[in-house]
Amino acid sequence: DWGREYDTLYALGNKKVWRNRDKRAFWRGTIGQLTGGKGDRSTGDYIHDLNHGMGCRHESGNYARLQGCGLTSAYPKQFDVKWVRHCTPRPIKSLRNDNCRDVLPRKSYPVTCAGLPSGHYASHTTYVQYQYLLDMPGSTTGSYSWNLNHLWPMGSVVLFWAGPLINGSAQWYTPALEEGRTHVTI
């Protein structure tokens, strides 16, 4: 049950002294392709969804994850952010003409994962080695809170990636969050 799992994670987080941890911000995950309702990007469903602004919130997480991986390339002493599966998010046309403009990044970003550092999925014993754990927008099996519930007991500082609200609304736990206490937004 969750109580036992939390206690195990909390004990694991307490075993590693914070000042002896890696000082880089850590994240591992996938950067996935948004697919149409019946398959891949070439389907009419996918094009229809983009033309009507559907699926945009999912796509924005991919761009944030690409930007995060780009930080590792630019600042390897501060970031250990790596993807574990290949990606090819759709290109941004122009912010003015893109139906997803409200959730797309305003800064430059890499278009593909080519050349960005890749990694492997990590266990909790790896997460506890870092002072900072980055919570990136995108999909997590279960929910966004599932990932956070596994980050908080690690004894690390949880970093939120600044960006649009996921799925267009606040999550159920948002009222309980307090900047500087439960997380730091970067």
PASE-760083 format. One record per residue (C-alpha): x, y, z; residue number from 1. Coordinates in Angstrom, 1 decimal. Layout:
      u      v      w num
      X      Y      Z NUM
...
end
This chain:
      u      v      w num
    0.0    0.0    0.0   1
    1.0    3.6   -0.4   2
    1.8    4.2    3.3   3
    4.5    1.5    3.3   4
    5.9    2.7   -0.1   5
    6.1    6.2    1.2   6
    7.9    5.1    4.4   7
   10.4    3.1    2.3   8
   11.1    6.1    0.0   9
   11.4    8.5    3.0  10
   13.9    6.1    4.7  11
   15.9    5.9    1.4  12
   15.9    9.7    1.2  13
   17.2   10.0    4.8  14
   20.1    7.6    4.2  15
   21.9   10.0    1.9  16
   23.2   13.2    3.5  17
   22.1   16.2    1.3  18
   25.4   18.0    1.2  19
   27.1   14.8   -0.1  20
   24.7   14.5   -3.1  21
   25.3   15.5   -6.7  22
   24.6   19.2   -7.1  23
   23.0   18.9  -10.5  24
   19.3   19.0  -11.3  25
   18.2   15.4  -12.3  26
   15.4   14.1  -14.5  27
   14.8   11.0  -16.6  28
   11.9   10.3  -18.8  29
   10.5   10.1  -22.3  30
    9.9   12.7  -24.9  31
    7.0   11.1  -26.8  32
    5.2   11.8  -30.0  33
    1.6   12.8  -29.9  34
   -0.4   10.5  -32.1  35
   -3.8   10.8  -33.6  36
   -6.7    8.9  -32.2  37
   -6.1    6.0  -34.6  38
   -2.4    5.9  -35.0  39
    0.5    8.0  -36.1  40
    1.1   11.6  -37.1  41
    0.0   11.1  -40.7  42
   -3.6   10.3  -39.8  43
   -6.4   12.7  -40.4  44
   -7.3   12.5  -36.7  45
   -3.9   13.9  -35.7  46
   -4.2   16.8  -38.2  47
   -7.8   17.4  -37.1  48
   -6.7   17.5  -33.4  49
   -3.9   20.0  -34.1  50
   -6.2   22.2  -36.3  51
   -8.7   22.4  -33.4  52
   -6.1   23.0  -30.7  53
   -6.5   19.5  -29.2  54
   -3.5   17.7  -27.9  55
   -1.5   20.9  -27.6  56
   -1.0   20.6  -23.8  57
    0.6   17.2  -24.3  58
    2.9   18.6  -27.0  59
    4.1   21.5  -24.8  60
    5.5   19.0  -22.3  61
    7.7   17.6  -25.1  62
    9.2   21.0  -25.8  63
    9.9   21.6  -22.1  64
   11.6   18.2  -21.9  65
   13.7   19.0  -25.0  66
   14.7   22.3  -23.5  67
   15.7   20.5  -20.3  68
   17.9   18.1  -22.2  69
   19.4   21.1  -24.0  70
   20.4   22.5  -20.6  71
   22.4   19.4  -19.9  72
   24.3   19.9  -23.2  73
   24.9   23.6  -22.4  74
   25.5   23.3  -18.6  75
   26.5   19.8  -17.8  76
   27.8   20.8  -14.3  77
   24.3   22.1  -13.3  78
   22.0   19.6  -15.1  79
   21.7   15.9  -15.6  80
   18.5   15.9  -17.6  81
   18.3   13.1  -20.2  82
   15.7   11.4  -22.3  83
   15.4    7.6  -22.4  84
   13.5    7.2  -25.7  85
   13.9    8.9  -29.1  86
   11.5   11.7  -30.0  87
   10.4   13.9  -32.9  88
    7.9   16.5  -31.7  89
    6.2   18.4  -34.5  90
    7.9   21.6  -35.6  91
    6.6   24.9  -34.5  92
    5.3   26.8  -37.5  93
    5.2   30.3  -36.0  94
    3.8   31.3  -32.7  95
    1.4   33.8  -34.4  96
   -0.1   31.1  -36.7  97
    0.1   28.0  -34.5  98
   -3.1   26.8  -32.9  99
   -1.0   25.6  -29.9 100
    0.7   29.0  -29.4 101
   -0.5   29.4  -25.9 102
    1.5   26.4  -24.6 103
    4.6   26.5  -26.9 104
    7.9   27.7  -25.7 105
    8.9   31.3  -26.3 106
   12.6   30.6  -26.3 107
   14.6   28.7  -28.8 108
   14.7   24.9  -28.4 109
   16.2   21.9  -30.1 110
   13.9   20.4  -32.7 111
   15.0   16.8  -32.2 112
   16.8   14.8  -29.6 113
   19.6   14.2  -32.0 114
   22.8   15.3  -30.4 115
   21.2   15.6  -26.9 116
   22.4   13.4  -24.1 117
   20.4   10.2  -23.6 118
   20.2    8.1  -20.5 119
   18.5    5.1  -18.9 120
   15.5    4.9  -16.6 121
   16.6    5.4  -13.1 122
   15.6    3.8   -9.8 123
   14.8    5.6   -6.6 124
   18.4    4.8   -5.4 125
   19.6    7.0   -8.3 126
   17.2    9.8   -7.5 127
   18.4   10.0   -3.9 128
   22.0   10.7   -5.2 129
   20.9   14.2   -6.3 130
   20.3   17.5   -4.4 131
   17.7   18.7   -7.0 132
   15.0   16.7   -8.7 133
   13.3   18.2  -11.7 134
    9.5   17.6  -12.3 135
    8.9   18.1  -16.0 136
    5.5   18.5  -17.7 137
    4.4   15.6  -19.7 138
    2.9   12.2  -19.2 139
    3.5   10.0  -16.2 140
    1.8    6.7  -15.6 141
   -0.9    7.3  -13.2 142
   -0.9   11.1  -12.9 143
    1.3   14.1  -12.4 144
    0.9   13.7   -8.6 145
    2.2   10.2   -8.9 146
    5.6   11.5   -9.9 147
    5.7   14.2   -7.3 148
    4.7   11.8   -4.5 149
    7.8    9.8   -5.4 150
   10.0   12.9   -5.6 151
    9.1   14.6   -2.3 152
   10.2   11.9    0.1 153
   13.7   11.6   -1.5 154
   15.0   14.5    0.7 155
   15.9   16.5   -2.4 156
   14.7   20.0   -3.5 157
   11.9   19.5   -6.0 158
   12.1   21.9   -8.9 159
    9.0   22.7  -11.1 160
    9.6   23.6  -14.7 161
    7.9   27.0  -15.3 162
    5.3   26.7  -18.1 163
    1.6   26.5  -18.9 164
   -0.7   24.6  -16.6 165
   -0.9   20.9  -17.7 166
   -4.2   20.0  -19.3 167
   -5.3   23.6  -19.1 168
   -6.2   23.5  -15.4 169
   -4.6   23.2  -12.0 170
   -4.2   19.7  -10.5 171
   -6.1   18.6   -7.5 172
   -3.1   19.2   -5.2 173
   -2.3   22.7   -6.5 174
   -3.9   24.6   -3.5 175
   -1.6   22.7   -1.1 176
    1.6   23.7   -3.0 177
    3.7   26.6   -1.6 178
    6.6   28.0   -3.5 179
    9.9   27.7   -1.5 180
    8.4   25.1    0.8 181
    7.1   22.2   -1.4 182
    9.0   23.2   -4.5 183
   11.0   25.8   -6.3 184
    9.9   26.9   -9.8 185
   12.7   27.3  -12.4 186
end
